[in-house]
Amino acid sequence: MDLTEAVERISHKMESKGKKVERSKIESKMRLLVEDFGVNMAEAERTVMNDLAKEYSVNLAGAQNADRKEIGALMPGEWVTIEGKCVALIAPPSPAISQTGILADTTGAIRFVVWARAEKPPMEQGRWYRIESAVVDEYRGAPKLNIHSGTTISPVDQDIPIIPSMHRVAELRPGVASVRVKMIQEWEPSHPRMLQTGLVGDASGIVKFTIWNEEGKEKLQPDTVYSIYYALVDEYAGRLQLNLSSALYLPEEGDIQVWSGEKIVGALVHIAPGSGLVKRCPVEGCNRVLSRQNYCSVHEIQKNFRYDLRIKGVLDDSERACNVLFPCELVESLTGIRLEEAIELAEGSPLGMDEVFFRLRDAMLGRYFSCTGTEIEDRTILKDCQWLAYEPKELAALLNRAGGA
């Protein structure tokens, strides 16, 4: 049995108290307990440590507090001892993980993972624990606490009140955070396990959120303000997003100002396939666009589909080309073609839904717009958009300057 890690920890603790103990002596004590008497690794390490403390007159009570680190100060690469409250538990994503969730104290919060091979008793949500000899590593830029076979977990009989620090969206970093935001947009889920995905924001910015389909989870309601506690902040493809699997989210009364988004002024130079009148899957939480044969990639053939109107295209501001999405409300206000009218056109024309596509293309392609929206996953979701009118005076001024040159 490999006792190297336990021996190193005990040796390091004794040296920190000014006592040097031969590693061979520590290892022999550990082997006696583990191999001859069948004591589990964690209990054997604790027993050997207490035995050496008595032999060398070391006060371990003071050492416990000296070695303990605050959660808000944890850095990847450290072996640490912490005391924290289990504020959330998350369904393990793999059989190799026995438990995962969030630990917090008054200084911050961190995700923890208990590996199945560690064979540790499960922690209970709402209780405080002392965790010794855990390892902090990094996953997608966020610190994570790994609990392995050499880690000891001890319940702590205390309940210190924790008031989470609220972050602005613009201040978010990978890890765990609490925010006060408004739910502003819901999207079609891209995975069958997703309960909901969309956008939330405050005055400083907007961020994507995801709620996975787990027991007890409910959807956020549009145009509602929420206090969200202990959400996982993940980074993917250089963009941050909130995972609410671990979070407690509570609706609030009132309203907050939300960032208006990026402004784009340019010409609509391309309208992509998949624009116009589309059919969506009616299964709750799906909302995927169906094929022309009414087929959903997850729920197969859907007869009771619902219609939607949209334009996927490219706006060019002369410096860059932006992929944009005009949702139904903007398409209706810009073209004057209502969703109900589009459905009638498609049902009454030999071209079907292509008739709607051609009419939208003729109305908008090549025209200039001033829009605001939020860029998510390489596409800007437009929130507001206006036609840009032709200004004869500006054109005359430009022609005069060109002629003068």
VEXBAZA-935545 format. One record per residue (C-alpha): residue in one letter; z, y, x. Coordinates in Angstrom, 1 decimal. Each point is the difference from the previous one (the first is absolute). Layout:
REC r     c3     c2     c1
REC A      Z      Y      X
...
***
This chain:
REC r     c3     c2     c1
REC M    0.0    0.0    0.0
REC D   -0.9    3.4    1.3
REC L    3.1    2.2    0.3
REC T   -1.5    2.7    2.2
REC E    0.0    2.8   -2.6
REC A    3.6   -0.6   -1.1
REC V    1.2   -0.3    3.6
REC E   -1.8    3.3    0.9
REC R    1.6    1.8   -2.9
REC I    3.5   -1.2    0.8
REC S   -0.5    0.9    3.7
REC H   -1.3    3.5   -0.9
REC K    3.0    0.6   -2.3
REC M    2.5   -1.0    2.6
REC E   -1.7    2.1    2.7
REC S    0.1    3.0   -2.4
REC K    3.8   -0.4    0.0
REC G    0.1   -0.1    3.8
REC K    0.4   -3.8    0.3
REC K   -2.5   -2.2    1.8
REC V    0.0   -3.6   -1.1
REC E   -2.2   -2.7    1.6
REC R   -2.8   -1.0   -2.4
REC S    0.6   -3.7    0.9
REC K    3.5    0.3   -1.4
REC I   -1.2    1.6   -3.2
REC E   -2.7   -2.6   -0.4
REC S    2.4   -2.9    0.5
REC K    2.3    1.4   -2.8
REC M   -3.0    0.4   -2.3
REC R   -1.3   -3.6    0.6
REC L    3.4   -1.5   -0.6
REC L    0.2    1.6   -3.4
REC V   -3.6   -0.4   -1.1
REC E   -0.9   -3.4    1.5
REC D    3.3   -1.8    0.0
REC F    1.7    1.4   -3.0
REC G   -3.1    0.9   -2.2
REC V    1.0    3.7   -0.5
REC N   -2.9    2.2   -1.1
REC M   -1.4    2.4    2.5
REC A    1.3    3.2   -1.6
REC E    3.6   -1.3   -0.4
REC A    0.0   -1.4    3.5
REC E   -1.1    3.3    1.5
REC R    2.8    1.8   -1.9
REC T    2.6   -2.5    1.1
REC V   -1.0    0.1    3.7
REC M    0.0    3.8   -0.1
REC N    3.5    0.1   -1.5
REC D    1.2   -2.6    2.5
REC L   -1.3    2.0    3.0
REC A    1.4    3.2   -1.5
REC K    3.5   -1.5    0.0
REC E   -0.4   -1.5    3.5
REC Y   -1.2    3.3    1.5
REC S    2.2    2.3   -2.2
REC V   -2.9    1.7   -1.7
REC N    0.5    1.9   -3.3
REC L   -2.9   -1.0   -2.2
REC A    1.0    2.3   -2.9
REC G   -1.0    3.1    2.0
REC A   -3.1   -1.7    1.3
REC Q   -1.3   -0.7   -3.5
REC N    0.0    3.7   -1.0
REC A   -1.4    1.0    3.4
REC D   -2.9   -2.4   -0.2
REC R   -1.0    0.8   -3.6
REC K   -3.0    2.3   -0.5
REC E   -0.9    2.1   -2.9
REC I   -3.1   -1.1   -1.9
REC G   -1.7    3.4    0.2
REC A    0.1   -0.3    3.9
REC L   -1.5   -3.5    0.3
REC M   -3.0   -0.3    2.3
REC P   -2.5   -2.9    0.5
REC G    0.9   -2.3    3.0
REC E    3.8    0.2   -0.5
REC W    2.6   -2.7   -0.5
REC V    2.4    1.6   -2.4
REC T    3.2   -0.3   -2.1
REC I    0.0    1.9   -3.3
REC E    2.0    0.3   -3.2
REC G   -2.1    0.7   -3.1
REC K   -0.3   -0.5   -3.7
REC C   -2.6   -2.3   -1.5
REC V   -1.6    2.5   -2.3
REC A   -3.1   -2.1   -0.9
REC L   -1.4   -3.5    0.1
REC I   -3.7   -0.8    0.1
REC A   -1.7   -3.3   -0.8
REC P   -0.8   -1.7    3.3
REC P   -3.7    0.0    0.7
REC S    0.1   -3.3    2.0
REC P    2.0   -3.2    0.1
REC A    0.8    0.8    3.6
REC I    2.2    2.9   -1.3
REC S    3.2   -0.9   -2.0
REC Q    0.9    3.6   -0.9
REC T   -1.3    3.5    0.4
REC G    1.1    3.4   -1.4
REC I    1.5    3.4    1.0
REC L    3.2    0.7    1.8
REC A    1.4    3.6   -0.1
REC D    2.9    2.1    1.2
REC T    0.7    3.7   -0.2
REC T   -2.5    0.8    2.8
REC G   -3.1   -1.9   -1.2
REC A   -1.5   -3.3   -1.2
REC I   -2.1   -2.8    1.6
REC R   -1.8   -3.1   -1.2
REC F    1.6   -3.3    1.1
REC V   -1.5   -3.5    0.3
REC V    2.1   -3.2    0.1
REC W   -2.1   -2.8    1.4
REC A    0.3   -3.4   -1.7
REC R    0.7   -1.8    3.3
REC A    3.1    2.2    0.5
REC E    1.7   -1.9   -2.9
REC K    2.1    3.0   -1.0
REC P    1.9    0.3   -3.3
REC P   -1.8    2.5   -2.4
REC M    1.2    3.5   -0.2
REC E    0.8    1.5   -3.5
REC Q   -1.5    3.3   -1.2
REC G    2.7    2.7   -0.2
REC R    2.3   -1.5    2.7
REC W    0.8    1.3    3.5
REC Y   -0.6   -2.2    3.1
REC R    0.7    0.1    3.7
REC I   -3.0   -1.4    1.9
REC E    0.4   -0.7    3.7
REC S   -2.7   -0.8    2.6
REC A   -3.0    0.7   -2.2
REC V   -3.3    1.2    1.5
REC V   -1.9    3.1   -0.9
REC D   -3.8   -0.3    0.2
REC E   -3.0    1.8   -1.4
REC Y   -2.5   -0.9   -2.7
REC R   -2.9    2.3   -0.9
REC G    1.9    2.9    1.7
REC A    3.2   -0.6   -2.0
REC P    3.3   -1.3    1.5
REC K    1.2   -3.3   -1.3
REC L    3.3   -1.9    0.5
REC N   -0.5   -3.7    0.9
REC I    2.9   -2.3   -0.8
REC H   -0.3   -3.3    2.0
REC S    2.1   -3.0    0.9
REC G    2.1    1.9    2.4
REC T    0.9    2.8   -2.4
REC T    3.3    0.0   -1.8
REC I    0.4    1.3   -3.6
REC S    3.4    0.9   -1.3
REC P    0.9    1.6   -3.4
REC V    1.9    3.3    0.4
REC D    2.5    0.8   -2.7
REC Q   -1.0    3.7   -0.6
REC D   -2.2    2.0   -2.2
REC I   -0.8    3.4    1.7
REC P   -2.1    2.2   -2.3
REC I   -3.5    0.5    1.2
REC I   -2.1    3.0   -1.1
REC P   -3.6   -0.6    1.2
REC S   -1.8    2.9    1.7
REC M   -3.0    1.0   -2.0
REC H   -3.3    0.6    1.9
REC R   -3.0    2.1   -0.8
REC V   -3.3   -1.9   -0.1
REC A   -1.3    1.9    3.0
REC E    3.1   -1.1    2.0
REC L   -0.5   -3.8   -0.6
REC R   -0.1   -2.3    2.9
REC P   -0.3   -3.8    0.2
REC G    3.3   -1.6   -1.0
REC V    2.2    0.5   -3.1
REC A    0.3    3.3   -1.9
REC S    1.1    1.6   -3.3
REC V   -2.2    2.6   -1.7
REC R   -0.1    2.1   -3.2
REC V   -3.6   -0.1   -1.2
REC K   -2.2    0.2   -3.1
REC M   -2.3   -2.8   -1.0
REC I   -3.4    1.6   -0.3
REC Q   -2.6   -2.7   -0.1
REC E   -0.4   -3.7   -0.7
REC W   -2.7   -2.2    1.6
REC E   -1.5   -3.4   -0.8
REC P    2.0   -2.6    2.1
REC S   -1.9   -1.6    2.8
REC H    2.0   -3.2    0.0
REC P    1.2   -2.2   -2.8
REC R    3.6    0.1    1.2
REC M    0.1    3.8   -0.4
REC L    1.9    1.4   -3.0
REC Q   -1.1    3.6    0.6
REC T   -1.6    2.2    2.7
REC G   -0.8    3.7    0.0
REC L    1.1    3.3    1.4
REC V    3.3    1.9    0.0
REC G    0.7    3.4    1.5
REC D    2.1    3.1    0.5
REC A   -0.7    3.5    1.2
REC S   -0.6   -1.1    3.6
REC G   -2.5   -2.8   -0.6
REC I   -1.2   -3.1   -1.8
REC V    0.4   -3.7    0.9
REC K   -1.2   -3.3   -1.3
REC F    2.6   -2.4   -1.6
REC T   -0.1   -3.7   -0.9
REC I    2.3   -2.0   -2.2
REC W   -0.3   -3.8    0.3
REC N    0.3   -2.2   -3.0
REC E    3.6   -1.2    0.4
REC E    2.8   -0.7   -2.4
REC G    1.7    3.1   -1.4
REC K   -2.7    2.4    1.3
REC E   -1.5    2.6   -2.4
REC K   -2.9    2.3    0.2
REC L    0.3    3.8    0.7
REC Q   -1.0    2.2   -2.9
REC P   -2.7    2.7    0.6
REC D    1.1    3.6    0.3
REC T    3.7   -1.1    0.4
REC V    2.3    1.1    2.8
REC Y    1.9   -2.8    1.8
REC S    2.8   -0.2    2.6
REC I   -1.0   -3.0    2.1
REC Y    2.6   -1.5    2.3
REC Y   -0.6   -2.3    3.0
REC A   -3.8   -0.4   -0.2
REC L   -1.7   -1.7    2.8
REC V   -2.4    2.3    1.8
REC D   -2.9   -2.0    1.5
REC E   -2.8    1.2    2.2
REC Y   -3.4   -1.6   -0.5
REC A   -3.3    1.1    1.6
REC G    1.7    3.2    1.1
REC R    1.3    1.0   -3.5
REC L    3.5   -0.2   -1.5
REC Q    0.7   -1.6   -3.3
REC L    3.2   -0.8   -2.0
REC N    0.9   -3.6   -0.8
REC L    2.4    0.1   -2.9
REC S    1.0   -3.7    0.1
REC S    3.4    0.9    1.5
REC A    0.4    3.3   -1.8
REC L    2.2    1.3   -2.9
REC Y   -2.0    2.6   -1.9
REC L    1.6    2.1   -2.8
REC P   -2.0    2.3   -2.3
REC E    1.3    3.6   -0.2
REC E   -0.5    2.8   -2.5
REC G   -1.9    3.1    0.9
REC D   -3.0    0.5    2.2
REC I   -0.8    0.8    3.7
REC Q   -3.0    1.6    1.7
REC V   -2.4   -2.4    1.6
REC W   -2.3    0.8    2.9
REC S   -3.4    1.0   -1.4
REC G   -2.0   -1.9    2.7
REC E   -2.9    0.6    2.3
REC K   -2.7    2.5   -0.9
REC I   -3.7   -1.0    0.4
REC V   -2.9    2.3   -0.6
REC G   -3.4   -1.6    0.2
REC A   -3.0   -1.7   -1.6
REC L    0.0   -3.3   -1.6
REC V   -2.7   -1.7    2.1
REC H    0.4   -3.6   -1.1
REC I    1.2   -1.9   -3.1
REC A    1.0   -3.6    0.8
REC P   -0.6   -3.2   -2.0
REC G    2.9   -0.8   -2.2
REC S   -0.1    3.6   -1.4
REC G   -0.5    0.8   -3.7
REC L    1.3   -2.1   -2.8
REC V    2.1   -3.0    1.2
REC K    1.9   -2.8   -1.7
REC R    3.6   -0.7    1.0
REC C    2.1   -3.1   -0.2
REC P    2.5    0.3   -3.0
REC V    2.7   -2.3    1.5
REC E    3.2    2.1    0.5
REC G    0.3    1.1    3.6
REC C   -3.5   -0.9    1.0
REC N   -2.5    2.8   -1.0
REC R   -2.7   -1.4    2.4
REC V   -3.6    1.0   -0.6
REC L   -1.9   -2.9   -1.6
REC S   -3.5   -1.2    1.0
REC R   -2.9    0.4   -2.4
REC Q    0.8   -3.5   -1.4
REC N    3.6    1.2   -0.8
REC Y    1.5   -2.0    2.8
REC C    3.3    0.9    1.7
REC S    0.5   -1.3    3.6
REC V    3.5   -1.0   -1.0
REC H    0.0   -0.7   -3.8
REC E   -3.6   -1.2   -0.4
REC I   -1.9    0.7   -3.2
REC Q    1.5    2.8   -2.1
REC K   -1.4    0.7   -3.5
REC N    2.5    2.7   -1.0
REC F   -0.8    2.3    2.8
REC R    0.4    3.8   -0.1
REC Y   -2.4    2.7    1.2
REC D    0.5    2.6    2.6
REC L   -2.1    2.9    1.4
REC R   -0.1    0.9    3.7
REC I   -2.2    1.2    2.9
REC K    0.3   -1.3    3.5
REC G   -2.0    2.2    2.4
REC V   -0.2    2.1    3.2
REC L    0.8    3.7    0.2
REC D   -1.4    1.8    3.1
REC D    1.5    3.3    1.1
REC S   -2.5    0.4    2.9
REC E    2.5   -1.2    2.5
REC R    1.0   -3.4   -1.3
REC A   -0.9   -2.4   -2.8
REC C    3.0   -1.0   -2.3
REC N    0.1   -3.1   -2.2
REC V    1.3    1.2   -3.3
REC L    0.9   -1.4   -3.4
REC F   -0.4    2.0   -3.2
REC P    2.3   -1.5   -2.7
REC C   -0.9   -0.1   -3.7
REC E    1.6    3.3   -0.9
REC L   -1.9    1.9    2.7
REC V   -3.3   -1.7   -0.9
REC E    0.4    1.0   -3.6
REC S    0.9    3.6    0.7
REC L   -2.8    0.5    2.6
REC T   -2.9   -1.7   -1.8
REC G    1.1    0.4   -3.7
REC I   -0.6   -3.7   -0.5
REC R    3.1   -1.5   -1.7
REC L    1.0   -3.6    0.5
REC E   -0.8   -0.8   -3.6
REC E   -3.4    1.6    0.3
REC A   -0.7   -2.0    3.1
REC I    0.8   -3.2   -1.8
REC E   -2.4    0.9   -2.8
REC L   -2.7    0.8    2.5
REC A    0.4   -3.4    1.8
REC E    0.1   -2.0   -3.3
REC G   -3.0    1.9   -1.4
REC S   -2.3    0.1    3.0
REC P   -2.3   -2.8    1.4
REC L    1.4    0.9    3.4
REC G    3.6   -0.6   -1.0
REC M    2.6    1.4    2.3
REC D   -2.8    1.1    2.5
REC E   -0.9    2.7   -2.5
REC V    3.5    1.5    0.5
REC F   -0.4   -0.2    3.8
REC F   -3.3    1.8   -0.1
REC R    1.2    2.8   -2.2
REC L    3.1    0.6    2.2
REC R   -2.2   -0.1    3.1
REC D   -2.4    2.5   -1.4
REC A    2.9    2.3   -1.0
REC M    1.9    0.0    3.3
REC L   -2.0   -1.2    3.0
REC G   -0.9    2.8    2.3
REC R    2.4    2.5   -1.7
REC Y    2.7    1.9    1.8
REC F    3.7   -0.4   -0.9
REC S    3.4    1.3    1.0
REC C    2.6   -2.8   -0.2
REC T    3.5   -0.9    0.9
REC G    1.3   -3.6    0.4
REC T    1.9   -2.4    2.1
REC E   -1.6   -2.3    2.7
REC I    1.2   -3.5   -0.4
REC E   -1.5   -2.9    2.0
REC D   -3.1    2.0    1.1
REC R   -0.8    1.3   -3.5
REC T    1.1    3.3   -1.5
REC I    1.3   -0.4   -3.6
REC L   -1.0    3.3   -1.7
REC K    2.6    1.7   -2.1
REC D   -1.8    3.2   -0.9
REC C   -3.7    1.0    0.3
REC Q   -2.2    3.0   -0.9
REC W   -3.7    0.8    0.1
REC L   -0.9    2.6    2.7
REC A   -2.2    2.6   -1.6
REC Y   -3.1    1.5    1.7
REC E    0.8    3.4    1.4
REC P   -3.2    2.1    0.4
REC K    1.8    2.8    1.9
REC E    1.3   -2.4    2.6
REC L   -3.4   -1.6    0.4
REC A   -1.6    3.5    0.4
REC A    2.6    0.9    2.6
REC L   -0.8   -3.1    2.0
REC L   -3.8    0.6   -0.2
REC N    0.5    3.6    1.1
REC R    2.1   -1.2    3.0
REC A   -2.6   -2.6    0.9
REC G   -2.8    2.6   -0.3
REC G    1.9    2.5    2.1
REC A    0.5   -2.5    2.8
***
